[in-house]
Each structure stands twice: as C-alpha cells, then as structure tokens.
Amino acid sequence: MTPRLKTRFTEFFDVDHPVMLAPMDKVAGGALAAAVTRAGGLGLIGGGYGDAGWVEQAFRDAGNERVGIGFITWSVQKNQDLLEQALDHNPAALMVSFGDAEEIVKNAKARDIPTIWQVQTVVQAEQAVGAGVDVLVAQGQEAGGHGMDRGLMALLPAVRDAAGPDQIILGAGGIADGRGLAAALMLGADGVMMGTRFWASAEADGTDAAKAGLVAATGDGTVRSKVFDIARGLDWPWHYTGRSVRNAFADKWVNDIHDMKARAGEAQEAYDASDPDDLSVRALIAGEAVDLISRVESAADIVRRIVQDAADLLERAPHHLR
Ligand SMILES: Cc1cc2nc3c(=O)[nH]c(=O)nc-3n(C[C@H](O)[C@H](O)[C@H](O)COP(=O)(O)O)c2cc1C
C-alpha cells in the first residue's frame, strides 16, 4: 500500500505508516511483530515481565523482519541479564513502560538502540523527555492492560505541550480505527500504538476462544481494576490498574478490592484452580476499543484499513472549514 501519512515517527524509523504494535505480554510474539513491520508499521515483541526462553523464541519467530521489544520496567529491572540479552539482538527499538526507566534508556542509547517510553501522566512524560527518550507514548486509561487514570483526549495534547514541538509522540488507548488515528494526529501525536486491535488479529498468540471473546466484548463491559493482579499474585505498584473484560470472577471482587487483598490467598487459589481457557474466571485483557472490533483480521488488513481511513478523513477535513 502506498504510504499516505508522513510524520516524525515514519521518518525516524523509516517506516511507511505511523502505526506501532503495543508490546503485549505473551500476545505480541515474533509472528505478530513481524507481520506489523511487514505491513509497513513497527512491530514490537511483548517481552512483558521477562521470560528469557520466550523472548528468544519470539526473536526467532520474527525471522529477518525488523522488530523491537518492550518490557514492563519494574519487572525487567530485576533481570538485568534479560535486558542485555534483548539488546544483543539489536532490536529496532527498546520500549519500557511502568516505572522510572532512566538507567535502561541510558543503556540502550549507549548502544545506539532507539528508545520508547510509555507514560500515563504529564509528570512522567517530563521525566522521560529529561532522560532523552526518542519516542514518548502517551497512554490513556481507555487502554487494554495496565495503566492509570487519565483519558487520552486531554492527556495527549498536554504531553505534546510539555514535551515540546520536536519530541516524537504516539497516542495509545482506545484507538482501533482510522478515526482514532486521525484524531490522535490532530491532538498532537505523530502516530499511534495499538494493542487491543492487534490482539484480535490472526497472527496474535492466543486461543481462538480468547479472540472470539474480544469480538463479542463491549467497551462498557471492560473494567479497570487490580482484581487480576491480585488473583495472579503479581506485585504491581499500587497506582497501576489493569483493564480487562469484566467477567464473573471480576464481579465477585471488583467493588471491594481491599477485601480481596485481605483474602488474596483464597482468590489466588480459585483463580489457579480454573481452566486457563475459562473466560468466566481468567483475565481477558482488553481495552475500550473492543467496541470497534467486529472480526479477527490479519495484521496487514488492520494496518492498511486504519491508514487508509485516517488519510481519507484528513483529506475530507477541510469541508469543516467555512
Ligand atoms: C493483552 C494486552 C497485554 C498488554 N501487555 C503489555 C505489556 O506487557 N507491556 C506494556 O508496556 N503494555 C502492555 N499492554 C498495554 C499496551 O502497551 C497499550 O498501552 C495498550 O494496548 C493501548 O491501548 P489499546 O489496547 O486500546 O490499543 C497490554 C495491552 C493488552 C491489550
């Protein structure tokens, strides 16, 4: 497909389209990351909490395609060897989210590896810019997975104002079609990073049942909470919550998270005892953008349509002018 949108992001990474795959833990494997890159965007492997064997396999699966990798900052900080191992692959970019990543950014920059830092507040954006990060991702609370409280509509332009006109910035959270991409560009972004939309793709790692669950889910039916972190025994800093599809297990605990914390052992036992495919208990991590997903598609079709639709909308935009 002919490139139709040119931004600082496309120029910096020398890619056709301003669309990046979110490094979704265990969902964005090598096949999906490679497919997004092949489609003209930038694919990132979801290094998540950090599992060395999984990361190696993901790079193997990506073959010769140019892909980056992302990690959960507070988790990978406990595993310096894995970070070095990932950097040894000379990834297209190293992305970090959720925590102070100044040292990690310094380390990657020393190896000339482009750095990406996902932030949830303006203060965090200022810290990331101060650390010299190449690309900022401003993530709104609409997002699937972990995040904080701010909505993208006001956060994105505020991050642009704080970071200055030259900083490369992507918007993330609730974006799944051309309208979202066009709006993000208008709000000051140089492109978008999408998770939930690519989760419902042919190349994503995950079961057909989970992907069907995404297609069936509604944004109203998602919830941002700590339920699944407590259930999975994950030691997330308290200010982060995770957005998932609401299910019977979440319903049981979501309105009294302190009670759940007090009874964490009982909750974890029930969670662990369930079938991993039982979506009435297990977390189906997804954001509000599920409203905009009506079928599982190839990553290439997703990239092609979002870019075409955004470019068409922008071309038609002057009709709003008197
Ligand atoms: C299934 C899933 C897993 C995720 N895992 C991670 C992760 O491991 N690390 C990370 O930085 N972000 C992760 N995220 C959040 C994304 O980085 C991104 O902020 C989010 O997907 C953007 O919003 P969207 O889902 O509406 O596109 C995950 C998101 C989803 C949906």
The ligand as an SDF file (V2000), in Angstrom:
LIG
                    3D

 31 33  0  0  0  0  0  0  0  0999 V2000
   -3.3890   -8.0860   26.0480 C   0  0  0  0  0  0  0  0  0  0  0  0
   -2.5730   -6.8760   26.3930 C   0  0  0  0  0  0  0  0  0  0  0  0
   -1.3370   -7.0340   27.0130 C   0  0  0  0  0  0  0  0  0  0  0  0
   -0.5490   -5.9230   27.3010 C   0  0  0  0  0  0  0  0  0  0  0  0
    0.6880   -6.1230   27.8250 N   0  0  0  0  0  0  0  0  0  0  0  0
    1.5280   -5.0650   27.9430 C   0  0  0  0  0  0  0  0  0  0  0  0
    2.8750   -5.2630   28.3330 C   0  0  0  0  0  0  0  0  0  0  0  0
    3.3190   -6.3760   28.5990 O   0  0  0  0  0  0  0  0  0  0  0  0
    3.6850   -4.1880   28.4200 N   0  0  0  0  0  0  0  0  0  0  0  0
    3.2380   -2.9190   28.1020 C   0  0  0  0  0  0  0  0  0  0  0  0
    4.0050   -1.9940   28.1350 O   0  0  0  0  0  0  0  0  0  0  0  0
    1.9540   -2.6970   27.7760 N   0  0  0  0  0  0  0  0  0  0  0  0
    1.0980   -3.7360   27.6560 C   0  0  0  0  0  0  0  0  0  0  0  0
   -0.1950   -3.5170   27.2830 N   0  0  0  0  0  0  0  0  0  0  0  0
   -0.6660   -2.1110   27.0980 C   0  0  0  0  0  0  0  0  0  0  0  0
   -0.2170   -1.5530   25.7500 C   0  0  0  0  0  0  0  0  0  0  0  0
    1.1390   -1.1730   25.8390 O   0  0  0  0  0  0  0  0  0  0  0  0
   -1.0130   -0.3330   25.2900 C   0  0  0  0  0  0  0  0  0  0  0  0
   -0.8740    0.7320   26.1800 O   0  0  0  0  0  0  0  0  0  0  0  0
   -2.4760   -0.5620   25.0580 C   0  0  0  0  0  0  0  0  0  0  0  0
   -2.7180   -1.7770   24.4260 O   0  0  0  0  0  0  0  0  0  0  0  0
   -3.0560    0.5730   24.2260 C   0  0  0  0  0  0  0  0  0  0  0  0
   -4.4440    0.6180   24.2870 O   0  0  0  0  0  0  0  0  0  0  0  0
   -5.4140   -0.2850   23.3730 P   0  0  0  0  0  0  0  0  0  0  0  0
   -5.3570   -1.6310   23.9640 O   0  0  0  0  0  0  0  0  0  0  0  0
   -6.7100    0.3910   23.4880 O   0  0  0  0  0  0  0  0  0  0  0  0
   -4.8530   -0.2510   21.9690 O   0  0  0  0  0  0  0  0  0  0  0  0
   -1.0280   -4.6210   27.0080 C   0  0  0  0  0  0  0  0  0  0  0  0
   -2.2710   -4.4630   26.4030 C   0  0  0  0  0  0  0  0  0  0  0  0
   -3.0570   -5.5650   26.0980 C   0  0  0  0  0  0  0  0  0  0  0  0
   -4.3860   -5.3550   25.4250 C   0  0  0  0  0  0  0  0  0  0  0  0
  1  2  1  0
  2  3  1  0
  2 30  2  0
  3  4  2  0
  4  5  1  0
  4 28  1  0
  5  6  2  0
  6  7  1  0
  6 13  1  0
  7  8  2  0
  7  9  1  0
  9 10  1  0
 10 11  2  0
 10 12  1  0
 12 13  2  0
 13 14  1  0
 14 15  1  0
 14 28  1  0
 15 16  1  0
 16 17  1  0
 16 18  1  0
 18 19  1  0
 18 20  1  0
 20 21  1  0
 20 22  1  0
 22 23  1  0
 23 24  1  0
 24 25  2  0
 24 26  1  0
 24 27  1  0
 28 29  2  0
 29 30  1  0
 30 31  1  0
M  END
$$$$
